[in-house]
Amino acid sequence: MAAPRRTQKQIAERYKGNLGYYRSLHPWRRARFWISFLAIIGGIAGIVLFQTRGREIFFNPGKISSSHARFADDCAQCHDQSLISSGTLTPSTFKAVLRDRFSHGVAFEPIDQKCDACHLKQDRRTHTFHEASVVQDRSCSACHQEHQGPGPLKLVTSSNCVSCHGSAEVMQASAQRGMQLSPQAFHRHPAPPQQVVFELPRPSRGYTQKISSFWSGHPEFQLNREQVRDPDVLRFNHQRHFAADIPPVNGKRLECNYCHRPEPDGRYYQRISFTANCQACHLLQFDPKNPELTLPHGNATAVRAFLRSLPMQYAELAVKKGVTKPNEIQAFVTKQMTQLRERVRSGEDFEQQVFFVTDPYKPQRDAPPGVRASYYGCALCHEVKPVANTAPMITKPIFVDRWMPQANFNHAKHASVKCDDCHHAIQSRNTSDILMPTKANCVTCHSPAGKVVAACITCHTYHGSPSLVAGAAAPAGKYSFKQTAVGNPP
């Protein structure tokens, strides 16, 4: 049991003969007074001496980063000196500075203006600070902190982002502000030139869900959350191409990396094309007895012209096979055309088969090694629409390069991860499947449990370019394809 404390009467007994104790000048009291007095006088004297003889480096809190090292000792490059631009610190100026700082805190706007003045000149483009719905912009130096060491500028921490995105009140205010603005007021982050980007409309409340971390609170990716489907009309079955009966290519079974080949820097993948990825198997051989003869691809008018000039095509093929005499060439052409007529009733019927028959490709067991499959029509893969008195119209496929334009991703850094762990292509049968990872796929690694960094800037870019604002946002309720430079996908 604790000992009983002294009573007030017992404490008062100690000072019974010295009632003026607290008014007496005790040595420690004198010392405290003089230390405080000298500290204030010394501070004022230091300010005056610095103004007349001091160097700015005296106030430098630490080494500046390598990015800004060229003006490390020139404080005026970043810090505002307008209040003492006359070169003399007067009492009135000093009072004005103190009054302003006590009333409004440190002014960051002058520093931000210095950042803009330098970076706009170097980058030759215009920056926006954040989305148009932001309630209050933060200063550049609030996130990009200097004087932290001579190495690279320290990365922006997630705590900077969470200071706003982790506040329900701030996010509510941002949502209300955003709903008053046109979709055109919001930027999209730039994509590399010539990329085809899949754009989804901005949600009515924007991206204002309260988030404390990527693994806690971050919403499911919009593609998966809204169960978006790929509107492309090209017919493709991933699962079928992994089947055991698919003939090997160059002695190897088909794998993801046969079609999906990285760009030189490894970040993105090269766009799929018929010539580079499909033609090795789908050779468009319409005549098993002459596998060297193939239909052109990519132009319905050219296909129609090819079919209507088959005698000339067979004649050229005879020459390639070493037949040179005119009568032998004619005999070869006659033989091939006769065999072809045994399969089709007329030229018009043959055109209909080529363009509109949709039976699947079927391996020909007795065909030569060069013949991989029978050709059963453009409509096997493409949407084909008849047009009177001319070639049919074939809908051009759209190969999307970026499905999630508001996120950064680098495939080269994920080379150790199996493709199907994230994209689940082996189970996909429909072109409409958008085989993008879910949040759960990413959290497996990017979380404390997975022990891989999961900072906001790992995936998201804070700044945007206003040059992309006009026409960037898709109309409400619709998706859109946007190409980032002039040109069409192959």
Number of C-alpha atoms within 10 A of each C-alpha: 3 4 5 6 7 8 8 8 8 10 10 11 10 10 11 9 9 10 11 9 10 8 7 10 9 10 9 9 11 10 11 10 12 12 12 11 12 11 12 12 12 12 12 12 12 13 14 15 12 15 15 12 7 13 12 12 12 8 10 13 10 12 15 22 19 13 12 13 13 10 12 18 14 12 14 13 15 16 15 17 13 10 13 14 9 9 11 12 16 12 9 9 13 13 11 12 14 13 12 12 12 9 9 9 10 9 13 15 14 15 18 16 16 15 15 15 11 12 14 12 10 9 9 8 11 14 15 13 16 17 19 18 23 18 17 10 11 16 16 16 13 11 16 13 14 18 14 14 13 16 12 13 17 14 11 16 13 18 15 15 18 15 12 21 21 19 15 14 12 18 23 16 14 23 21 17 16 24 14 9 12 10 23 16 16 23 23 21 19 17 17 13 11 15 21 23 21 19 21 22 17 18 15 12 16 19 17 23 17 20 20 18 18 17 18 11 12 13 15 12 16 17 17 15 11 10 11 14 14 18 14 16 16 19 15 17 17 17 14 14 17 16 12 10 10 14 16 11 12 8 7 9 15 17 12 15 10 13 16 14 15 15 13 10 10 15 14 18 18 14 19 18 13 13 12 11 15 13 12 13 15 16 23 24 20 20 17 18 14 15 17 17 17 15 18 16 14 12 13 18 13 14 19 18 12 16 18 14 11 15 17 14 15 21 22 15 18 19 14 11 10 9 16 12 11 11 10 14 19 16 14 18 20 15 12 17 14 11 12 17 12 9 9 13 10 12 14 12 10 16 18 15 18 22 25 20 15 16 13 14 14 11 15 13 10 8 14 12 9 13 23 23 21 20 25 20 22 20 20 20 15 20 18 19 13 13 9 6 6 10 18 19 15 17 13 16 16 17 18 18 21 21 18 16 17 17 14 15 16 13 16 14 10 12 10 8 10 11 16 13 11 16 16 17 19 17 13 17 15 15 17 17 18 19 18 16 16 16 19 13 13 16 18 14 14 19 17 12 10 12 11 13 11 19 18 18 15 13 13 14 14 15 14 19 16 19 15 16 16 13 15 22 22 18 15 12 9 10 17 15 16 18 19 16 12 8 11 10 16 13
